[in-house]
Amino acid sequence: MTDGPRPHLLVAVGLAALLAFGSARAAADQEEMERLLSMDLTELSEIRMVTAAGRFPQKLSEAPSRVTIVTADEIRALGHRNLADVVRSIRGLYTGYDGSYEIIGTRGVQPAGDYNTRLLVMIDGVRITDPVYSQGPVGNEFPVDISLVERVEFLPGPGSAAYGNNAFFGLLNVITRRPDPLGRRTLQVEAGSHGERAASVTIEGAPSAGSRALLSISRRYRSGGDVRFAELASDDSDGIARGIDNEAINRLFARADSGDWRFILVAGERVKTDPSAPFGTIFNDPRLRQNDTFVQASARRSLNISALTEGALQAFYNRYEYRGDFPTDYPPPTVNHDFDLGERYGLEGQLRTRRFDGHTVSLWGEFLRDSTIRLVNRDLSPPATYLDIGLDEQAWGVFVQDEVRLGERWLVNLGLRHDRLATGDTSTNPRLALIRQGDAGTTAKLLYGTAFRSPNAYERFYFIEDYSAANPALKAERVRTLEATVEQLRGRLRWAFSLFRTQVDDLIEQSEGEDGLLRFDNRSGADIDGVEVEGEYRAAGMQLRASLSHQRASDADSGVWLVNSPRNLLKASAIMPTGKRQRLGVSTRYESGRRTAVDTRTGGYGVADLAWSGETGGNVRWSATVRNAFDHRYDLPATLDHEVDRLPASGRSLLVSVSVPL
């Protein structure tokens, strides 16, 4: 049984490299933040580019999607601690929690048993989803420190159709920051509620002319508090899980840029205990823990073929390992152990040309080889093996797109993607966009796209005797989305309006069959209709933003409200200066109630987070963040793997951070 994160060889190597790596300290960028906040939004739109919409940088107004970008400055000012915090700030997105993992809901859809398989998560344009669960990590298991993120790009709905498997409802592309060639050494320490403490060391600079490099290592630990489950109280238990909501995280990140080349290494390990006692395990038993390990290495070369043609080649390796220990009291009492392993190799090529007058033609293709997929379940003592499956799968896809400019105001985007899935099936999906750029900074877009999600190895083949059943006959899910958006930039004010309709066929959900076993099945489908409104104002170093999302997500046949689907999401945030080189960030959100997996209801709730940050002499950065500042108590729906229908959300927590140059 794993006792906690081991002193990883990668971390040890990173420490040695940090000590040997020398560079000069760069000046702080507080002034850059103030400059951006004081800019006219029309000016800002000219310098903000998105890469995820078309694999190459393009203006937000010309992207075939209603793109949202969250910058590093906004992340710092609002005190976001991980990628899930960023997700919660984006219109139309929300999260659930199963005791171990943060789970994203998109426009009212978050099916039972899902682990972020319908939102493609990428790091610098490389998919981080694993070969076993197709899981996109967004909580503390995400392997990159939030302090290393330059920006997060979100493409909802039809805009993500070009990316193939898992880009079902959207795409999250996490862009890491380029190393500082002037040199910088930084030590960051953090301390907070529930015994949370963390430390990281980052060194960056220019090892040689024309190159730059960055290396960062970090460790975080949180002992956690007690968690009460009133439904689990009995003569033998008071329903309180004591001291078993802890987690420990090790991370390593390295990046090197040299000419047209970029190399990135990402490694992360998290061990988490779970107070919710899933899968029929013994309640309040500290032996229950789950260990996730990610390693990803990628290399990318940009190609400047001519003045009108550019391209890129990219290769990556991805390794994911999961270990879970689950104490059970069936005779004889034992610890049931899960071991899952996935290894993936990927190749990708991209090409864009403007050689044809009025046309920008793009072509890209990808090949994925899952050389190892392993699913193992066994009891440790007495030893007994219930499942041991090995798979070797591959998939590929190609996408072609023509961006046609019709005069100064009109833009037509025509795209088509064809995939061969790991199951052997094929899928062909169009992405269409009609864009009009009008007067006074107004842009209107009509978007249509289809997409698919192939069932993953866990959904098809995982089973435990007398608990769950496999379903190798699962089919791919399919989705069609039609969306109309209008956005206007006028001076310091921006507003946007979106109206969308989404239809899902063969939705994969976990349910309990007549035999009492849990299994994944293709359900009838879902219909989602919704509207989103967003506004933003910037002036004198201040930023105000608010959004409202309303969606009705229901079963296509019965019309029943979908599980885990809030109908209303209201979000607001403010960043304002409070003194010289100091800022206050306030973010609030309200979510209406949700239906649980057993057809009960959770109540709506509102939460406010506060962040105060600044810089002192000597380039020392500090921040204090209060999450759930008013300590509001609320519940989130549990999964079918739990004995309860809802899980309590976290209360108020404080985190203080100090970053100093070395």
Buried (B, 14 or more C-beta within 10 A) or exposed (E): EBEBBEEBEBBEBBBEBBEEBEBEBBEBBBEEBBEBBBBBBBBBBEEBBBBBBBBBEBBBBBBBBBBBBBBBBBBBBBBBBBBBBBBBBBBBBBBBBBBBBBBBBBBBBBBBBBBBBBBBBBBBBBBBBBBBBBBBBBBBBBBBBBBBBBBBBBBBBBBBBBBBBBBBBBBBBBBBBEBBBBBBBBBBEBBBBBEBBBBBBBBBBBBEEEBBBBBBBBBBBBBBBEBEBEEBEEEEEEBBBBBBBBBBBBBBBBBBBBEEEBBBBBBBBBBBBBBBBBBBBBBBBEEBBBBBBBBBBBBBBBBEEEEEBBBBBBBBBBBBBBBBBBBBEEEEEBBBBBBBBBBBBBBBBBBBBBEEEEEBBBBBBBBBBBBBBBBBBBBEEEEEEBBEBEBEBBBBBBBBBBBBBEEEEEBBBBBBBBBBBBBEEEBEBBBBBBBBBEEEBBBBBBBBBBBBBBBBBBBBBBBBEEBBBBBEEBBBBBBBBBBBBBBBBEBBBBBBBBBBBBBBBBBBBBBEEEEEBBBBBBBEBBBBBBEBBBBBBBBEBBBBBBBBBBBBBBBBEEEEBBBBBBBBBBBBBBBBBEEEBBBBBBBBBBBBBBBBBBEEEBEBBEBBBBBBBBBEEEBEBBBBBBBBBEEEEBBBBBBBBBBBBBBBBBBBBBBBBBBBBE
